Amino acid sequence: MTLPLSRPQYDAIVVGSGPNGLAAAITFAQARRSVLVVEGQDTIGGGTRSQQLTLPGFTHDVCSAVHPMAVASPFFRELPLDKHGLAWIQPSVPVAHPLDDGSAAVLDRSLDDTSANLGEDGPRYKRIIAPLVSDWPHIHRLLLGMTRVPRHPLAAALFGLRGFRSASSFAHSNFRGERARALFAGLAAHAVLPLEQVPTAAFGLVFAITAHVAGWPIPRGGSQKIADALASYLRSLGGDIITGQMVQSLNELPPARAVLCDVTPRQLLRIAGARLPEPYRRKLESYRYGPGVCKVDWALGAPIPWMAEACRRAGTVHVGGTFDEIAAAERAPWQGQPAERPFVLLAQPTLFDSTRAPEGKHIAWAYCHVPNDSNFNAADRIEQQIERFAPGFRGRILKRSVLLASDLEARNPNLVGGDINGGSAELSQLFTRPTWRLYRTPSRGLYLCSASTPPGGGVHGICGYMAARAALRDCF
Ligand SMILES: Cc1cc2nc3c(=O)[nH]c(=O)nc-3n(C[C@H](O)[C@H](O)[C@H](O)COP(=O)(O)OP(=O)(O)OC[C@H]3O[C@@H](n4cnc5c(N)ncnc54)[C@H](O)[C@@H]3O)c2cc1C
């Protein structure tokens, strides 16, 4: 590997420029340590990349599109990313969930408006969520993996009481009507687990709370702007980045006191295997990946013609109907089958950001969960689900791009079999991932800093920040 070195030696080298890799590098640079990021692809950003996937003038997000975790992240909130080109747009409605009667359940920024929309279950929703929203400043660092010590044990216990159960038991015991149950199913399905599994309720609650405390924003210009802002800030602190250098073995890297890998266990075994003792290797080999996704992007001649008015004001639309339908759709990939009627997570950025499509034209982004490494093309089923709640949608498609679960890994080796969260979030690997050592490995100076460490998937940078903190403590 030829490294255009600005220094003879770096204090730390980060392999991979996803949001966690860049967060790790920033943490080193803030501590006045020299740091180099080595990215395998020709562009930086990992899961925060934007490209013209369909037609000229249409800017699509290849992976992440909507960012509640980024604005809720205590780490990102401290960074001056606005001074480096990042502008958040808050859609009028964070999440809408269309139903077959032509209406939609709505997760609004306002607790009162959300509660009013949920009919008979509205008061109950407010009674459960309002205390958790008030407690958020006391529990968010714990829930987002920035600390292991609950500083406010009562607030943490209340969240645990509510969230440490399955979404199915939570929704059926707390809500009587379909609107609230369906809305909760859509939020909990971000866990990419069967909704009968503990603790899917906690995922549903965290995603509901973030809508009230931080919103579900999109970056103006696309998610690439997040990576570009992180990289610009890193460079302003003296950090270096090189691209187009896929690291095949850590032996290719120049010497450094700490090496942090923004990769999942499978690639760590590949690039660092010889440095790792056999018992740790075995643990990494048994790390489990979850279902993959089939992703579709559209260039559209006009906005999606949703029947429900609220969906026409929402940044994110959860398309899948009732709780039971979504539960069935989320069980299917774990049983090795693509769902007949998939649960579709959809974003429609151009309703709020005109920079991403030619005048009067639009884009939409969607995916559904499919079995890991599946080459099943779910585009037709995804479009059928959208058409169900927005008749005439297909007539507005100018061009579509489909990414199969089995294709995603070739674009980014971290998307193993199309798993977008760096490994499944089942209980046994939610808090201790990929092993009880978390960011550390048995090899001195070698760390993991990807979404395969706590708190897991999503664009928040916390895995990178925590790994860098551990390395700074150990090595400097
Ligand atoms: C389709 C899809 C939709 C998503 N939607 C959302 C969303 O809306 N909101 C949200 O918050 N999250 C979303 N996510 C998840 C989010 O993108 C990831 O959780 C996040 O990007 C993980 O960050 P990371 O830094 O751990 O890894 P990544 O972002 O995957 O970055 C890893 C980087 O390391 C590089 N790399 C890997 N191996 C090597 C090597 N050997 N040498 C050099 N470089 C290497 C890769 O090329 C890549 O650039 C989505 C993901 C996908 C795929």
The ligand as a Gaussian input file, in Angstrom:
#p B3LYP/6-31G(d) Opt

LIG

0 1
 C      -29.828000       0.441000       3.162000
 C      -29.445000       1.033000       4.500000
 C      -30.287000       1.953000       5.110000
 C      -29.935000       2.524000       6.336000
 N      -30.735000       3.490000       6.873000
 C      -30.343000       4.148000       7.988000
 C      -31.031000       5.301000       8.418000
 O      -31.953000       5.784000       7.755000
 N      -30.604000       5.914000       9.564000
 C      -29.532000       5.450000      10.289000
 O      -29.188000       6.040000      11.329000
 N      -28.842000       4.360000       9.869000
 C      -29.206000       3.719000       8.740000
 N      -28.475000       2.662000       8.262000
 C      -27.404000       2.097000       9.101000
 C      -26.110000       2.927000       9.056000
 O      -25.784000       3.255000       7.735000
 C      -24.983000       2.114000       9.682000
 O      -25.382000       1.600000      10.942000
 C      -23.755000       2.977000       9.890000
 O      -23.313000       3.508000       8.662000
 C      -22.645000       2.166000      10.528000
 O      -21.488000       2.959000      10.565000
 P      -20.036000       2.314000      10.672000
 O      -19.077000       3.447000      10.683000
 O      -20.011000       1.345000      11.782000
 O      -19.851000       1.439000       9.332000
 P      -20.049000       1.827000       7.817000
 O      -20.852000       3.038000       7.675000
 O      -20.518000       0.601000       7.133000
 O      -18.599000       2.180000       7.305000
 C      -17.553000       1.231000       7.212000
 C      -16.521000       1.770000       6.235000
 O      -15.335000       0.979000       6.349000
 C      -14.837000       0.707000       5.042000
 N      -14.068000      -0.523000       5.138000
 C      -14.516000      -1.753000       5.511000
 N      -13.510000      -2.649000       5.461000
 C      -12.402000      -1.943000       5.062000
 C      -11.041000      -2.323000       4.826000
 N      -10.611000      -3.582000       4.991000
 N      -10.173000      -1.356000       4.403000
 C      -10.581000      -0.065000       4.250000
 N      -11.867000       0.320000       4.442000
 C      -12.757000      -0.606000       4.848000
 C      -16.104000       0.569000       4.198000
 O      -15.817000       0.772000       2.820000
 C      -16.971000       1.682000       4.789000
 O      -16.739000       2.912000       4.145000
 C      -28.755000       2.117000       7.004000
 C      -27.902000       1.210000       6.385000
 C      -28.218000       0.684000       5.128000
 C      -27.263000      -0.246000       4.451000

